[in-house]
Amino acid sequence: MLRDDIARAFGLGGDGAAMTDMRLPEEQPASARPKIGLALGGGAARGWAHIGAIQVLADAGFKPDVITGTSIGAVVGGCLAAGKITQLTEFARSLTKRRLVGLMDFHIGGAGLIGGSRLKRLLDQHLNGIRIEELPQRFAAIATELGSGHEIWLTHGPLVEALRASYALPGVFDPVKLGGRWLMDGALVNPVPVTAARALGADIVICVNLNSDLAGRGTIIQSHGSDPGPLVPELEVRPEPRWYDGISGAAQRVRNIVGRPAENRPGLAGVMMDAFNITQDRISRSRLAGDPPDVMIGPKLGRIGLFDFHRAEEIIELGRQAALRSLDDITILAAAEQAAAED
């Protein structure tokens, strides 16, 4: 098996008595192995891929000592640190379009379309009373301060409130006030929080980047006229998914506010989602270039929409596949780090 071959190559095991060193990472004393950090990126429904990646890492014996997360990454990471990943997985797989809309308390007059109290009650069922500083692993949820644009690492206090602040997508959820600061989605400043994982003590940082496979990665059009004309064929506006079809009540009222797009003209929902995708992609590339992870897991999520929470089974499997592709790299790196520490 490749893991055995790698371990022997780095002097971590062998035949006979030497095989006592052939223990999985979590079976070794903390002082005898490198600390593993797991940085989970933002990406709304695509974040269910984190669950699949975590399952593969756990099966291979890689238990994170440090967990950092942004937006949906903070939710999955927080549940992992709190020992509630099984419950989160069951919840994700139970979601349907109708149940998803039922969890959204749409309102008019706030800073976002969704107040978030129903989702908070759902988180409270499993995470109420848990404080970040009491978790068995170091944990940080990344948020953005409204106004100043500061990147905020939430490293202590109630876990549920930290998660709410980290996923408060502007225009969708109301911002959350914590410690005297109004906070919103951390993906605006740090979509894949590798830097935070290193700062909290990780020797090896594995990240799950939900934006690595998005279609339409931008370039520069150096000469383009301002004369009106037909759309570039490949950029014609596609019909937006009507997630509200068959839903009555509050969701229908929101549909009426958003309105239907004119022919070949994007609607409000499409503009918001494209803007969020573009922003995350650009910021992710910039941040990861400046502080790259040791291993990046990049699920192929280009066909998954930001609000496709009801496709959990498919998304989790895409996360598993991506982690399996990266598993040899992680194993080699962990063996090398341990060998270096023992020299």
C-alpha angles and dihedrals in degrees: 000000000000094000090055092048091050093048092051091047090057094044094253097126147349143161125322119355092359089070089078086082092057095095126139114255096257091049092060122085111269091242091054098056137050116264111251120217123198117202112192117197133217125255111129112234091006086071091082083079087073088068093057092047091050091051091055093047091049092049089052092051099252108138115178120236092191126037126188126175143179123208109319086006089061091051094051093041093048092050090048092051091046093051092247101113092112092056091047091051092051090049093049092051091049095057121114128175091258095048091047093056089046089061092057118088099202116200141169124227099036129103090263140025092251125053094201100218094122092053090047091055089051092053091046091059090070107015105036113131095016114128123203095231090056095056117112091237131048106263137184131179114204121225137166124234113233112238101010096048091222117165105237122202109203103207103154139029132054111348096216093056091050091052092048091053093048094054098040095124109199113253092014105058129028113251117256124233113221128163091354093306129108106228134194140172113331091213088082090073108014116017094172109032101209092139092057092051091054093046091053091058109273116153093191120032120201114187132192108212112195093187100057095097102039115136122239100038103191131250133170123278099203099189123029128151126231094221114118115250145140119310119264100262097236091050098054111135112260121214109273117240109261099220089169096061111128092013122116134191123028095006091056091051090053089050089056091051094048092045131200118287120246117244111294090359121109120241127227095264092050093049093049094049094045091048091051092048093049093046093049093047095051095043092045092053092048096047095044091049090055096044110015121193121242089240127011121203109204115187116204097246102147093118094049118096123220092248099041092113089141091067093070097133092055094043094048090052091051088054091050092051092050093049092049089054090054098041097095091052090051092048093050092048095048091050092048093049092050093047090051091049092052094051 
